[in-house]
Amino acid sequence: MRFLPVNTDCFLIELVSLDETLALYDTLRESALPGVDELVPAARSVLVHFSPWLTSAQALARRIAGLPRIASGDRQVPAVEVPVRYDGEDLPALAEMLGLSVPQLVEQHQSLRWKVAFTGFAPGFAYMVSPAWLHQVPRRATPRTRIPAGSLGLAGEFSGIYPQASPGGWQLIGTAAAPMWDITRRPPALLQPGAEVRFIADAGRSTVSLPPAAITAVADAAPAALTILSPGLQTLWQDEGRRGQAAMGVSESGAMDKAAWRSANRLVGNPPQTPGLEITCGGFAARAETDIVLAVTGADCALTLEAAGQRLPLAMNRPFALQAGDVLRVGPARRGVRSYLALRGIRPPAAVLASAAFDTLAQVGPPPLRSGDALALDNAARPASVAEPVEAATLPQPGETVTLEIVAGPRQGWFTDDALRLLTTQLWQVTAQSNRIGLRLQGEQVLTRSQHQELPSEGTCTGAIQVPAGGQPVLFLNDHPLTGGYPVIAAVAPHHLDLAGQIPPGCAIRFQLIPSLPISQEHHRHD
């Protein structure tokens, strides 16, 4: 086992095979070591998230290296049968490429027992492998812009079924009848790490690509307290996020600027974990239907109260009251990107996987707000006294340079010395293609690799700086995919993630290296 630093609250354990990875993953799940928050298995690695105030990377590495490993024969492996129609449009060309007839390729694929190695890319997307599958299938030269839900594809050594319609470059060989992801099912993901999968012939049923069924909350007749007149560019429900769902391919998500979200709740006296509204770039408007108390924090915007034909300015970062009929308008963001609106005593939406956060990549959580949506008060809520106004941090605006502290690793050794120097010496422009999934960066010179072999997919953390083949990095934010196949050269330190979530396009970023985790790089077992 090799222990590779990732950030100040996570590290990567690299192993030599998938079997070793699954055995270690099962061992860590059974051991439930104190301080371990999340485990993300991948092809030949396990990403370990931990709480630095409860344990250290060194202590965890020693504990993990000394654990008695669960043998593969002792593992309780769930078995899943998946009905498939082998009707994929790439099937004939792929069979010819592999030197097989179509019936031979289908027979080979269907006769094997497949194992879910790990999940990622999208909720419910399982990367399945079989030791008897001897083919390395190339991805399509040009990815499709839309692959229907239920499509069975091959890429590299893996089989996978798309749980929802999405872009992709895998070779399509069939269609699965069973939904891979159904939020009304417990658990929602049909295939989870370690499961054994058999593909069986579908009995001719048709498969229709439909979105997952929505969970309908049973609501009482509580009157509206606030009606959305305009959600602006994007207004989402957000909270702390949903850590602990990695086995189903679901990332943490949550408020991009958690300090600002917590501050808004504190100002109106809400409990710290109360969901609030994350408003992107302003343009938001809402009408009070009763007397309410609100606060807006985060990205600096002009707040305006419209009442009785008058327009009055309101201050951010302090509580204010609206009377029935008053209209609140949130102007364009002048500094930062995301503002947070807290309503005193709000009734939160129904939680999805234990959180009210909306994940823009996974499309999990209460849907984005629209004009006409109404927010109600919770009669059972017991808010505390409103808090004193707070001094807000100065957030960046386009044209400014932001310094973010980073931790090197885990794949810094895959890059040239010059690339490591460039990462911290040249400025990186934030492009307009940035969103909650990540910041796409553009530098004058690209980052070049010293190792060019394919990297097996491995877990990624929020803040990871991943470098695709073109050499222009992507800084992963809250809604990033759990696993990735491009090397991560460094990661933004946790204390700067809130700031990273507030950097608008047009800013430049300067990365400043800080010491990585003190962790022994390699441990040998002597079982």
Backbone torsions as a table, in degrees:
resi	resn	phi	psi	omega
1	MET	NA	135.8	172.1
2	ARG	-113.5	133.3	178.3
3	PHE	-104.5	117.5	-175.8
4	LEU	-114.4	128.4	178.6
5	PRO	-65.6	139.3	177.1
6	VAL	-119.1	-48.5	178.6
7	ASN	-158.0	-176.3	-178.5
8	THR	-76.0	-7.4	178.8
9	ASP	-128.8	17.0	177.2
10	CYS	-160.4	155.4	175.2
11	PHE	-147.2	164.2	-176.6
12	LEU	-110.7	133.6	173.2
13	ILE	-104.6	116.0	-178.9
14	GLU	-97.6	133.9	-179.3
15	LEU	-125.5	176.0	-171.8
16	VAL	-94.3	-13.6	-176.5
17	SER	-154.9	165.7	176.5
18	LEU	-65.3	-40.6	179.6
19	ASP	-59.7	-42.8	177.7
20	GLU	-62.8	-39.0	-179.5
21	THR	-63.4	-47.5	-179.5
22	LEU	-65.2	-37.9	178.2
23	ALA	-63.9	-42.7	178.6
24	LEU	-67.6	-40.9	178.5
25	TYR	-58.9	-45.7	177.8
26	ASP	-63.6	-40.5	179.2
27	THR	-61.4	-45.0	-178.4
28	LEU	-68.2	-37.6	177.3
29	ARG	-63.8	-43.0	-179.5
30	GLU	-69.7	-34.0	-175.7
31	SER	-74.9	-31.5	179.4
32	ALA	47.9	57.9	-177.5
33	LEU	-63.1	136.7	178.8
34	PRO	-58.2	134.3	178.4
35	GLY	94.1	-14.3	178.8
36	VAL	-81.6	123.0	-175.8
37	ASP	-99.1	-33.9	-171.5
38	GLU	-158.2	142.6	176.3
39	LEU	-123.6	131.3	178.9
40	VAL	-123.6	98.2	177.9
41	PRO	-76.3	152.0	176.2
42	ALA	-142.8	-157.6	-171.8
43	ALA	-63.1	-49.5	179.9
44	ARG	-141.4	38.9	-179.6
45	SER	-160.7	160.4	172.8
46	VAL	-130.4	124.9	175.7
47	LEU	-89.9	127.1	-177.3
48	VAL	-112.5	116.3	171.1
49	HIS	-94.5	136.0	-179.5
50	PHE	-141.1	166.2	178.6
51	SER	-95.3	110.2	-175.8
52	PRO	-62.2	-21.6	179.3
53	TRP	-82.4	-6.6	178.4
54	LEU	-108.9	-26.1	-178.3
55	THR	-157.4	-179.6	178.3
56	SER	-126.9	162.8	178.4
57	ALA	-62.6	-41.2	-179.9
58	GLN	-62.3	-46.0	-178.8
59	ALA	-63.7	-42.1	179.4
60	LEU	-65.4	-41.0	-179.9
61	ALA	-60.6	-42.1	178.7
62	ARG	-64.4	-43.8	179.9
63	ARG	-62.9	-44.1	-176.7
64	ILE	-66.6	-42.0	-178.9
65	ALA	-63.3	-28.1	-177.5
66	GLY	-93.2	-0.9	-177.8
67	LEU	-71.9	137.3	171.8
68	PRO	-68.6	126.8	-173.3
69	ARG	-79.0	137.6	173.2
70	ILE	-69.4	122.7	179.1
71	ALA	-71.7	152.0	-177.1
72	SER	-60.9	-31.4	179.1
73	GLY	-70.8	-19.7	-179.7
74	ASP	-88.2	-7.8	-173.1
75	ARG	-77.4	131.9	174.7
76	GLN	-82.4	106.3	-172.6
77	VAL	-104.4	115.2	174.9
78	PRO	-68.2	141.6	179.0
79	ALA	-109.5	132.8	-177.3
80	VAL	-130.0	130.5	172.9
81	GLU	-101.1	130.1	-177.0
82	VAL	-119.7	111.4	176.0
83	PRO	-68.0	134.1	-175.7
84	VAL	-136.1	140.3	166.1
85	ARG	-103.8	122.6	-179.8
86	TYR	-85.3	82.0	-175.8
87	ASP	-131.0	21.0	-177.3
88	GLY	-66.8	144.8	-174.5
89	GLU	-71.5	-16.7	178.1
90	ASP	-92.4	-2.8	-172.2
91	LEU	-60.0	-50.0	-178.4
92	PRO	-61.3	-46.8	-177.7
93	ALA	-66.9	-37.5	179.9
94	LEU	-67.8	-41.3	178.0
95	ALA	-59.6	-43.4	178.6
96	GLU	-63.3	-41.3	179.4
97	MET	-61.0	-37.2	-178.4
98	LEU	-86.7	0.7	179.5
99	GLY	74.8	30.6	-178.2
100	LEU	-125.9	161.5	167.2
101	SER	-83.4	164.2	177.8
102	VAL	-59.4	-48.0	178.1
103	PRO	-59.2	-36.0	178.7
104	GLN	-66.0	-43.0	179.5
105	LEU	-63.9	-44.0	179.3
106	VAL	-62.6	-44.5	-178.4
107	GLU	-63.3	-42.1	178.8
108	GLN	-61.5	-46.4	-176.7
109	HIS	-66.6	-40.4	-173.4
110	GLN	-80.3	-21.9	-175.5
111	SER	-81.7	-11.7	-173.5
112	LEU	-92.4	157.1	168.8
113	ARG	-95.5	123.4	-178.5
114	TRP	-103.6	150.4	-179.9
115	LYS	-124.2	136.5	176.7
116	VAL	-74.7	112.6	-179.7
117	ALA	-79.2	-46.5	-179.4
118	PHE	-165.8	172.6	178.7
119	THR	-121.0	163.2	179.4
120	GLY	161.6	-171.1	-179.6
121	PHE	71.0	-51.1	178.6
122	ALA	-156.6	155.6	177.8
123	PRO	-56.7	127.5	179.2
124	GLY	85.7	-2.3	178.0
125	PHE	-83.4	114.9	-176.4
126	ALA	-107.9	131.3	173.8
127	TYR	-89.2	111.6	-175.1
128	MET	-107.9	139.4	-179.7
129	VAL	-131.1	159.2	173.6
130	SER	-144.2	129.7	-179.8
131	PRO	-62.2	-22.4	-179.2
132	ALA	-87.4	-5.1	177.7
133	TRP	-85.2	113.1	-169.1
134	LEU	-101.2	5.7	-175.0
135	HIS	-99.0	144.8	168.1
136	GLN	-109.9	108.4	-172.4
137	VAL	-94.1	121.4	178.7
138	PRO	-72.1	146.5	173.0
139	ARG	-70.2	161.0	177.1
140	ARG	-64.0	143.5	179.2
141	ALA	-61.6	-36.6	178.2
142	THR	-122.1	112.4	180.0
143	PRO	-62.2	150.1	174.5
144	ARG	-76.3	146.8	178.1
145	THR	-78.4	-21.6	178.3
146	ARG	-151.4	121.4	174.7
147	ILE	-112.5	127.7	-177.0
148	PRO	-64.2	151.8	174.9
149	ALA	-60.1	141.7	179.4
150	GLY	91.3	-4.6	-179.2
151	SER	-69.2	131.5	176.7
152	LEU	-95.6	124.3	-176.4
153	GLY	-130.1	163.8	176.6
154	LEU	-124.8	142.6	174.4
155	ALA	-159.1	127.9	-176.7
156	GLY	61.3	-128.6	177.7
157	GLU	-93.7	1.4	-168.5
158	PHE	-102.2	149.1	162.0
159	SER	-108.1	146.6	178.5
160	GLY	-155.0	151.8	179.9
161	ILE	-120.3	123.7	-178.3
162	TYR	-70.5	119.0	-178.3
163	PRO	-76.8	-21.3	179.3
164	GLN	-146.1	159.9	178.2
165	ALA	-62.5	129.4	-176.9
166	SER	-163.8	164.0	172.9
167	PRO	-67.8	159.8	177.6
168	GLY	178.4	158.0	-177.4
169	GLY	-116.9	13.6	-179.9
170	TRP	-76.1	156.7	177.7
171	GLN	-82.4	120.7	-173.7
172	LEU	-88.0	125.6	-178.8
173	ILE	-120.5	-9.2	-177.8
174	GLY	-172.7	-171.8	-178.8
175	THR	-136.9	127.3	178.3
176	ALA	-92.3	138.9	-178.4
177	ALA	-82.3	-32.2	-175.8
178	ALA	-80.6	135.3	176.3
179	PRO	-69.4	130.8	179.3
180	MET	-75.5	-27.6	-175.5
181	TRP	-137.2	124.1	178.4
182	ASP	-144.2	107.5	-173.1
183	ILE	-64.2	-18.0	178.2
184	THR	-85.3	-8.3	-179.3
185	ARG	-92.1	152.7	176.9
186	ARG	-121.7	111.4	-6.1
187	PRO	-77.4	159.3	-177.2
188	PRO	-63.3	-32.4	-178.4
189	ALA	-84.8	125.4	179.1
190	LEU	-69.0	-37.8	-175.2
191	LEU	-114.9	125.6	-179.7
192	GLN	-127.9	159.5	-174.9
193	PRO	-50.4	133.3	178.8
194	GLY	95.7	-17.1	-177.6
195	ALA	-67.2	145.7	175.4
196	GLU	-98.9	132.2	-172.2
197	VAL	-121.8	132.8	171.2
198	ARG	-117.3	129.1	175.5
199	PHE	-91.1	124.2	-179.5
200	ILE	-120.0	160.8	-178.1
201	ALA	-67.5	131.9	175.6
202	ASP	-76.7	141.1	-176.2
203	ALA	-82.2	35.5	173.4
204	GLY	84.2	6.3	178.8
205	ARG	-72.0	147.4	179.0
206	SER	-85.2	151.8	178.1
207	THR	-115.5	128.0	-179.4
208	VAL	-116.5	132.6	179.4
209	SER	-79.8	105.9	178.9
210	LEU	-124.7	150.1	175.0
211	PRO	-68.4	156.2	179.0
212	PRO	-62.0	148.0	-179.5
213	ALA	-63.0	137.4	179.8
214	ALA	-79.9	148.6	174.6
215	ILE	-86.0	121.1	-178.8
216	THR	-96.5	116.2	179.4
217	ALA	-76.9	141.1	176.2
218	VAL	-87.1	106.2	-175.4
219	ALA	-106.8	147.2	175.0
220	ASP	-85.0	-172.8	-173.9
221	ALA	-90.0	39.3	179.9
222	ALA	-64.2	132.6	-178.9
223	PRO	-71.2	154.7	178.0
224	ALA	-68.0	142.9	174.6
225	ALA	-105.9	-28.8	-177.7
226	LEU	-147.8	127.6	178.7
227	THR	-109.7	129.9	179.9
228	ILE	-75.6	122.9	174.9
229	LEU	-92.7	-37.5	177.0
230	SER	-151.0	125.6	178.3
231	PRO	-83.5	-2.1	-176.2
232	GLY	70.3	-155.0	-178.8
233	LEU	-61.5	-44.8	179.8
234	GLN	-166.4	126.7	173.7
235	THR	-127.6	123.0	-174.2
236	LEU	-124.7	150.1	165.9
237	TRP	-72.8	134.7	176.3
238	GLN	-144.9	151.7	173.7
239	ASP	-147.4	-150.1	-177.1
240	GLU	-66.7	-24.6	-178.8
241	GLY	109.4	-176.1	-173.9
242	ARG	-125.3	59.5	174.7
243	ARG	-61.2	143.7	178.6
244	GLY	107.1	4.6	-177.8
245	GLN	-111.3	19.2	-174.9
246	ALA	-63.0	-31.0	-178.6
247	ALA	-61.4	-22.8	179.1
248	MET	-99.9	5.4	178.7
249	GLY	82.1	22.7	-177.3
250	VAL	-110.7	126.1	-179.3
251	SER	-85.3	178.7	-173.4
252	GLU	-70.7	-41.8	-175.9
253	SER	57.9	-139.7	179.5
254	GLY	90.8	175.8	-177.4
255	ALA	-57.4	134.5	-179.8
256	MET	-69.4	-36.4	176.4
257	ASP	-116.3	86.7	-174.0
258	LYS	-66.1	-31.8	178.5
259	ALA	-63.8	-42.3	179.0
260	ALA	-67.2	-39.9	177.8
261	TRP	-62.1	-45.6	179.1
262	ARG	-64.2	-38.7	-179.2
263	SER	-63.6	-40.4	179.0
264	ALA	-61.8	-43.6	177.6
265	ASN	-63.6	-41.6	-179.5
266	ARG	-63.4	-38.2	-178.2
267	LEU	-63.2	-34.9	-178.4
268	VAL	-97.6	-0.5	176.9
269	GLY	86.1	14.1	177.9
270	ASN	-75.9	154.5	170.0
271	PRO	-56.6	150.8	-171.7
272	PRO	-58.8	-30.8	-174.4
273	GLN	-92.6	9.2	-177.0
274	THR	-64.4	127.9	176.9
275	PRO	-61.7	148.1	177.2
276	GLY	-137.7	-177.7	-178.9
277	LEU	-98.7	129.0	174.0
278	GLU	-101.5	114.5	-175.3
279	ILE	-104.6	122.1	-176.9
280	THR	-96.4	118.0	173.7
281	CYS	65.6	19.7	175.8
282	GLY	74.2	-155.0	-178.9
283	GLY	77.8	14.6	-175.7
284	PHE	-93.1	145.2	174.9
285	ALA	-146.5	142.4	180.0
286	ALA	-150.7	151.7	-179.2
287	ARG	-113.2	132.2	176.0
288	ALA	-75.5	132.3	177.5
289	GLU	-101.0	-10.2	176.7
290	THR	-153.3	176.6	178.6
291	ASP	-73.9	125.3	-174.8
292	ILE	-139.8	165.0	176.3
293	VAL	-121.7	131.9	-176.4
294	LEU	-132.7	169.2	169.1
295	ALA	-152.7	147.6	177.7
296	VAL	-127.5	127.4	-179.7
297	THR	-127.8	-177.2	175.6
298	GLY	87.2	-136.2	-177.0
299	ALA	-53.5	133.0	-175.8
300	ASP	-73.3	118.5	179.9
301	CYS	-133.8	155.4	172.8
302	ALA	-78.6	121.1	177.7
303	LEU	-99.8	132.5	-177.7
304	THR	-128.5	133.7	173.8
305	LEU	-102.3	123.4	174.7
306	GLU	-106.1	116.4	-176.8
307	ALA	-148.7	128.3	175.7
308	ALA	52.4	42.8	176.9
309	GLY	78.0	3.7	179.6
310	GLN	-109.7	154.5	174.9
311	ARG	-120.6	117.3	-175.8
312	LEU	-121.6	138.9	178.3
313	PRO	-75.6	145.9	174.1
314	LEU	-119.9	155.5	-178.7
315	ALA	-97.1	141.1	172.2
316	MET	-78.5	164.1	174.4
317	ASN	62.2	29.7	172.8
318	ARG	-155.2	149.6	-178.8
319	PRO	-71.4	149.2	175.1
320	PHE	-145.8	160.0	-177.5
321	ALA	-110.6	144.4	171.0
322	LEU	-120.0	143.1	173.7
323	GLN	-100.1	161.3	-179.4
324	ALA	-53.3	128.8	-179.3
325	GLY	97.3	-19.0	178.1
326	ASP	-68.2	148.1	178.5
327	VAL	-117.5	129.9	174.9
328	LEU	-101.7	130.7	175.1
329	ARG	-121.5	134.8	178.6
330	VAL	-110.8	113.3	-176.6
331	GLY	-73.5	179.2	179.9
332	PRO	-59.6	148.8	179.4
333	ALA	-68.6	125.9	177.7
334	ARG	-92.4	-33.9	174.7
335	ARG	-137.6	137.9	-176.1
336	GLY	81.4	-173.7	-176.1
337	VAL	-125.3	-41.0	-168.5
338	ARG	-120.7	127.3	175.3
339	SER	-105.7	157.2	-177.6
340	TYR	-126.2	123.4	179.7
341	LEU	-106.6	124.1	175.7
342	ALA	-113.4	136.0	177.3
343	LEU	-112.8	123.9	-177.5
344	ARG	-60.7	124.1	178.1
345	GLY	73.5	25.0	-175.7
346	ILE	-64.1	148.4	170.9
347	ARG	-91.1	114.1	-177.8
348	PRO	-73.4	159.1	176.1
349	PRO	-71.5	167.6	177.7
350	ALA	-62.4	131.9	-179.6
351	ALA	-69.7	144.6	174.1
352	VAL	-118.9	117.0	-173.7
353	LEU	53.1	49.5	172.4
354	ALA	66.8	22.3	178.4
355	SER	-152.8	151.6	175.0
356	ALA	-97.4	6.2	-179.2
357	ALA	-71.7	143.4	174.0
358	PHE	-101.6	122.9	179.2
359	ASP	-95.9	114.2	-174.2
360	THR	-71.7	-26.3	177.1
361	LEU	-80.1	-48.1	-176.7
362	ALA	-81.1	-16.6	-175.6
363	GLN	57.5	43.8	178.5
364	VAL	-115.2	134.4	178.1
365	GLY	119.3	174.4	177.0
366	PRO	-57.0	138.8	-173.6
367	PRO	-66.4	157.9	175.7
368	PRO	-54.6	147.1	-178.4
369	LEU	-73.8	149.0	-179.4
370	ARG	-128.6	163.9	175.7
371	SER	-58.4	133.5	-179.3
372	GLY	97.2	-16.2	176.8
373	ASP	-64.6	146.1	-177.2
374	ALA	-120.6	140.8	174.4
375	LEU	-107.2	136.7	-178.5
376	ALA	-114.3	166.8	175.4
377	LEU	-96.3	151.1	178.2
378	ASP	-96.3	113.5	-177.3
379	ASN	-64.9	-21.3	-179.8
380	ALA	-89.1	-6.5	-178.5
381	ALA	-68.1	145.7	178.4
382	ARG	-127.9	74.9	-179.8
383	PRO	-64.1	153.8	175.0
384	ALA	-86.2	-175.4	176.8
385	SER	-65.7	149.3	176.6
386	VAL	-65.6	150.4	-175.7
387	ALA	-92.5	166.0	175.5
388	GLU	-68.1	151.6	176.1
389	PRO	-56.3	150.5	-177.5
390	VAL	-114.2	154.6	175.0
391	GLU	-85.5	117.8	-175.2
392	ALA	-85.7	149.3	175.3
393	ALA	-69.3	147.9	175.4
394	THR	-81.3	117.5	-176.2
395	LEU	-95.5	159.8	-175.8
396	PRO	-75.9	156.8	172.8
397	GLN	-128.5	159.3	-178.2
398	PRO	-51.9	138.8	-179.3
399	GLY	98.0	-15.8	179.9
400	GLU	-92.1	164.0	177.7
401	THR	-110.4	130.8	-178.9
402	VAL	-111.8	134.4	176.1
403	THR	-99.4	124.9	176.5
404	LEU	-117.3	131.1	177.3
405	GLU	-82.3	138.0	-175.7
406	ILE	-130.3	157.3	174.6
407	VAL	-112.2	130.3	-178.6
408	ALA	-71.7	146.9	174.5
409	GLY	113.9	175.6	-0.2
410	PRO	-85.0	-9.5	-173.8
411	ARG	-113.4	34.1	178.2
412	GLN	-62.4	-27.5	179.0
413	GLY	-69.8	-9.4	178.0
414	TRP	-85.4	-1.3	-175.2
415	PHE	-117.9	156.7	177.5
416	THR	-70.4	160.6	176.1
417	ASP	-59.5	-35.8	-180.0
418	ASP	-66.0	-35.7	178.4
419	ALA	-65.1	-41.6	178.6
420	LEU	-64.2	-36.6	177.1
421	ARG	-67.7	-44.3	-179.0
422	LEU	-62.3	-36.5	-177.5
423	LEU	-54.8	-38.5	-174.0
424	THR	-105.4	-2.8	-178.4
425	THR	-111.0	-31.2	179.5
426	GLN	-96.3	157.5	178.4
427	LEU	-82.5	147.5	180.0
428	TRP	-119.2	118.8	-178.6
429	GLN	-81.1	136.1	176.2
430	VAL	-84.9	121.2	-175.1
431	THR	-89.9	168.2	-178.9
432	ALA	-71.2	-10.6	179.9
433	GLN	-82.8	9.4	-177.7
434	SER	-82.1	151.6	179.5
435	ASN	-160.3	-162.3	-178.7
436	ARG	-68.8	-18.3	177.8
437	ILE	-75.7	-40.5	179.0
438	GLY	-179.5	165.1	174.2
439	LEU	-95.7	121.7	175.0
440	ARG	-88.7	124.3	-172.2
441	LEU	-110.2	152.1	-179.2
442	GLN	-133.0	121.4	176.9
443	GLY	-115.0	157.5	179.6
444	GLU	-62.1	-37.8	176.5
445	GLN	-119.0	142.0	-177.7
446	VAL	-84.8	162.4	176.6
447	LEU	-89.3	125.8	-176.3
448	THR	-104.8	145.6	-178.4
449	ARG	-95.3	149.8	172.7
450	SER	-97.8	-19.3	176.4
451	GLN	-118.7	131.1	-171.8
452	HIS	-117.2	4.3	177.1
453	GLN	-70.5	162.2	-179.8
454	GLU	-72.4	134.7	178.6
455	LEU	-91.0	122.8	174.5
456	PRO	-58.7	140.8	-178.7
457	SER	-53.5	137.9	178.4
458	GLU	-142.7	161.9	-176.6
459	GLY	-63.8	145.5	177.3
460	THR	-125.1	149.7	-179.8
461	CYS	-105.1	162.4	170.6
462	THR	-62.1	131.0	-176.2
463	GLY	98.4	-9.0	-179.7
464	ALA	-61.2	138.2	176.5
465	ILE	-104.8	99.0	-176.3
466	GLN	-95.4	141.8	-176.2
467	VAL	-118.0	103.3	175.5
468	PRO	-66.6	178.5	-174.9
469	ALA	-59.0	-30.9	-178.3
470	GLY	-71.7	-13.3	176.1
471	GLY	88.4	-2.5	176.3
472	GLN	-96.8	120.9	-170.1
473	PRO	-75.5	159.6	173.0
474	VAL	-123.0	127.5	178.3
475	LEU	-96.1	108.1	-176.6
476	PHE	-69.0	133.6	176.0
477	LEU	-111.8	-160.3	-165.2
478	ASN	-61.5	-32.3	-175.8
479	ASP	-99.2	24.5	-177.4
480	HIS	-68.8	158.0	174.2
481	PRO	-66.7	148.4	-177.0
482	LEU	-67.4	-33.4	-178.5
483	THR	-126.1	156.1	179.2
484	GLY	-149.2	157.4	-177.3
485	GLY	-109.7	7.3	174.9
486	TYR	-106.2	147.8	-176.0
487	PRO	-68.3	142.0	176.9
488	VAL	-98.7	117.1	-175.8
489	ILE	-84.6	-26.0	-178.1
490	ALA	-169.1	177.0	178.3
491	ALA	-144.9	141.8	176.6
492	VAL	-68.4	131.8	-179.0
493	ALA	-60.8	144.9	-176.3
494	PRO	-53.5	-34.9	-176.7
495	HIS	-71.2	-7.4	177.0
496	HIS	-112.4	7.4	-179.0
497	LEU	-69.2	-38.9	176.9
498	ASP	-58.6	-43.1	178.8
499	LEU	-64.1	-41.6	179.1
500	ALA	-59.4	-34.9	179.4
501	GLY	-73.3	-6.1	-179.3
502	GLN	-114.0	12.1	-178.3
503	ILE	-88.0	117.2	-179.0
504	PRO	-82.7	157.9	171.2
505	PRO	-54.8	145.4	-177.3
506	GLY	97.9	-13.4	173.5
507	CYS	-83.3	162.1	171.2
508	ALA	-113.8	148.8	179.3
509	ILE	-117.7	134.2	170.1
510	ARG	-112.4	125.0	179.9
511	PHE	-92.8	134.2	180.0
512	GLN	-121.2	120.8	-175.0
513	LEU	-77.4	133.6	172.9
514	ILE	-120.4	163.0	-177.0
515	PRO	-59.4	143.0	178.3
516	SER	-84.7	178.9	-178.8
517	LEU	-62.2	137.6	169.8
518	PRO	-75.8	105.2	-175.2
519	ILE	-147.5	134.7	176.7
520	SER	-65.6	133.5	-172.9
521	GLN	-73.8	-30.9	-171.8
522	GLU	-142.9	139.5	175.4
523	HIS	-130.1	134.8	179.0
524	HIS	-108.3	138.4	176.7
525	ARG	-97.6	149.8	-179.1
526	HIS	-128.2	43.4	-179.5
527	ASP	-63.7	NA	NA
